[in-house]
Amino acid sequence: MKSRGKSVIGGWWNLGLPSVFLLCLFFFLLGLFASVLFSQQDVPTVRSRVLESVDLEKDFNPLPTGVSGDDSFTSIPFQVLSWFPRALYFPNFASIEQCQSIIKIAKTSLEPSSLALRKGETEETTKGIRTSSGTFISASEDKTGILDLIEEKIARVTMIPKTHGEAFNVLRYEIGQRYQSHYDAFDPAQYGPQNSQRVASFLLYLSDVEEGGETVFPFESAQNMDGTYDYSKCIGLKVKPRRGDGLLFYSLLPNGTIDLTSLHGSCPVIRGEKWVATKWIRNIEQDE
Ligand SMILES: *[C@@H]1O[C@H](CO)[C@@H](O)[C@H](O)[C@H]1NC(C)=O
């Protein structure tokens, strides 16, 4: 028995290298054939499922457009944060590289942020309300073309032409720095007659903030509006900055009056550093 077993094993060994090679080739081809066969069965179902969710053109069939329209669909995800004020959140509105590039440009010309003064206010009486540093950059000044792309995208989501936008105000908040709650729109009763009005604001967060630095809406859904609100307090709807994400809110109601719930501020940064690019959008075209 032993010798027979041995001889069988020996027999296998005696097949030699060419036969082993042929055997391997045989199994390899068998495997290849099987995999092609199976994948042929699988591929159509997998592909059609992908196509169902991705091919907007096929599902919705774009309409013929006017001269300035698009012949394709655009998908820009957003989340409604609030109806009072009307506030939308856009995850991944800009890429990490775009954010880094904007910060790099802004860093060269930062100055202490200033404040539009109300009747009777002075720089001295308003000290501490807005403590960030910032700089104004128009899209045409950015040779990388990134601000132009961002501006274009903001115009698409607001459907307010980019000619209505002020230059980007890029802001840096260091630890302890903040902007007390305020309106972006200018009430003529407090600021005097206005040539135009800010309709909406778009904030593009250029950095994450480890702690603090939230954009806060204290009067969201008319809460805290009993007249006792302390403007330095960070209460109400808080939006934590996330790099690349956008926040859009409207300062005017559809009928053109100032939305009192659009009061907002920037909570003090507790850990880290906050960078944000702000675009104020007006009701009429801006020079420049
Ligand atoms: C505008 O709309 C608001 C909210 O609906 C309303 O309270 C206000 O009176 C309106 N103002 C004018 C001038 O129509």
The ligand as a Gaussian input file, in Angstrom:
#p B3LYP/6-31G(d) Opt

LIG

0 1
 C      -44.241000      92.710000       4.959000
 O      -44.488000      91.382000       5.408000
 C      -44.488000      91.242000       6.821000
 C      -44.624000      89.770000       7.139000
 O      -45.604000      89.168000       6.386000
 C      -45.583000      92.101000       7.446000
 O      -45.566000      91.971000       8.836000
 C      -45.361000      93.540000       7.065000
 O      -46.373000      94.347000       7.555000
 C      -45.241000      93.687000       5.548000
 N      -44.870000      95.043000       5.237000
 C      -45.386000      95.721000       4.210000
 C      -44.879000      97.111000       4.031000
 O      -46.212000      95.237000       3.486000

